Amino acid sequence: MSKYLILIDFINDLTSHDPMAGELARRNVVANAASVLEKARKAGVAVGHVRVAFSAPDLPEAPERSPLFANFKGSGALQLGTPGVDFVPALTPAEGEAIILKHQISPFWKTILDDELEKHGVTELYVTGLSTTLAVSSTVREAHDRGLSVKVIADACSAGSLEAHEAELQAFGGLCEITEAAKVSFAD
């Protein structure tokens, strides 16, 4: 099996405000994701870093009728070329690791992710990121439908509340294996 680690939306604009910032800190989510990232690098596993970002403050690439993205329009958040879309320092991409730019919730929608997975012959996808209820959930469902074996690293994912996080894990749990950072091993 060829493995791939994906880290979703660990960017400053999404990690620095409550309630997400509080959840990340309380549950050590970034440290857990960094631990898994280090294991992947040591094992030579391919890694992709996903970020949601747009070319201008009015988010021209966002879905026109999205209530979610409407909340960000004109705020200056999620804009390419700003520190807000930089990856958090503990999860900065290394040279050779893919940076996957998305304009939707899903990291698969009109991005390079499918090409990345094909290039590496991926059969097993390890998922970390934000938010469990949105991008992580979308990734799990789409990866499942693409025939991949999916492992969600629950303590390296977060939603705005623990209750929402756990409810979403329960909802998509039948599509994947749910594990923890300490249990992840990329050994064959």
Secondary structure by P-SEA (a helix, b strand, c coil): cbbbbbbcccccccccccaaaaaaaaaaaaaaaaaaaaaaaaabbbbbbbbbbbccccccccccccaaaaaaccccccccccccccccccccccccbbbbbbcccccccccaaaaaaaaacccbbbbbccccccaaaaaaaaaaaaccbbbbcccccccccaaaaaaaaaaccccbbbbccccccccc
